[in-house]
């Protein structure tokens, strides 16, 4: 996990090559101008999903895992908490390679708050639970940059 403010994202260059592509895109793009849906940066290696959603209560959500991509999660409007889990103790949905997704529960976790120009990078195999409500205003417009790890 990497958690920081968006103006510092350049500090993380030199990780996998596709992360550098994603960082360059984020440093030069107004996220507010992106359309809802998928925007390709480098075909299936780096792309952005912009979505609108409502944050929910934590007990309504599960930790998700990915193996092919790391996620860079950024709230464009609104704010959410995201938890990073440790010690998987239950599998709700077995990992499916074709959709790069599985759902689990963890015995321990830490919480980070997004919004206000903050981002988090969730690494492959790192359980994360995005979309946790921080207030009564649950509206979120967010982007998730998917970055291939190979």
N, C-alpha and C positions, 0 to 999 in steps of 0.2 A: 504494500500500500504506500502510495505517496499522497500526501494531503498538504495543500499550500494555497496561496493566492495566485490567480491567473497571471499576474504580471511577472511572477517568478518561474513560469513554466519552462523558460529557456535553460534554466539550470540543469534540467534533466536530459539534455541531449547526450548522445553517446550510448544510450541503452540500445535495444534492438533497432535496426535501421528504420523500421516502419514507424517507430515512435518519433524519430526525428521528423519524418514527413508530417505526422499529426501535429507536432509542436509548431512547425513552420506554418501550417494551415491555421492553427489557433492564434498565432501571433499576428497574422495578416488578415484575418476575416472578422467582420462584424457578425457575431452570432445572431443578433436580432434580425439580420437580413436573410438568414437561411430559411428556406421553405420547410413546412411540416413534411416529414417523411425522410427518405434516404437521399443523401448527397454523397456521391463517390468522390474520393480524393485520389485514390490509387487502386482502382478496380476493387477486388475483394480483399485487398491487403489493408487498406485504410478507408473507412467511410464513416459518415455521421448519420445518426438517426435523431431527428428533431421531433419531439412529441409533446402533446398536451395531455395532462392527467391530473387526477386529484390525489393528493397524498392521503394516506390512510393510517389508521391506528396500527401500532406495531404488531399486535397479536393477529391481525388480518393478513400479514405478509410472511413469506418464507425467505430464507437465504437462497440466493441463486449462485450457481457456479458455471464457469466457462473454462474451456481448455485451449481453444484455438486463438482466442482473442483476449487482450486486456481491455478494460473499459476505462475511458476518461469521462467522468460524469461531471456535468456543469449545469447548474440551474440558470436559465436565462431570465425567467420571471418566477417569483415565489421563492420558497425556501423549504428544504426538507432535511431530515436527519437520515444518515446512512450508517448502517452498522457493518462492521467487519467481524466475521465469526471465527472462532477457534474451536478445535475439538468437535468435529462432526459426530453427532450421536444418533442421528436418524436421517434416513433418505426418504423424502416424500415422492420425488420423481427422479428415477434413475437418469443419469446423464445420457443425452442423445446427441451423438456426434453430428448428425445432419442439421440440427438446429443449434448446436453448441450451447446446450442448456441442461441443467439439472437443478433440482430443488432439495435443500437439506435443512436440518436444524442443527444448532451448535450449542454446546454447554456454556460457552463464554463468548463475549463480544465486547467491542469498544464502539463508541458512537462518535461520529463527526457530523458537524452541521455544514450543509452546503448553502448556496445563495451568497449574496454579497461578494461576487467575484471569486469565490473559492472553487476549487476543483479537487477531485480525488481520482487517483489511478488505482483501479482494482486489478491485481495481477491474476493470471490464469490459476485456477484451482484455489483461489482465495474466496471463500464464501462471503457474499455481501448482500445486504438487505436494504435496497434503496426505497424511497417513497414514503418514509415515515413522517407523519404530520408533525409540524412544529407549532401550529397555532390553529385557530378556527378557520382562517383563510387557507384552504387546502389546494388551491389552484397552482399548478406547476406548468411551466413551459421549460423544457430541459433538452439538452443535447447529450447524447452518448456517442463518443467517438470510439469506434471499434478498431483496434490495432492488432494485426496479426503478429503472432510471436515467432513465426518462422518464415 
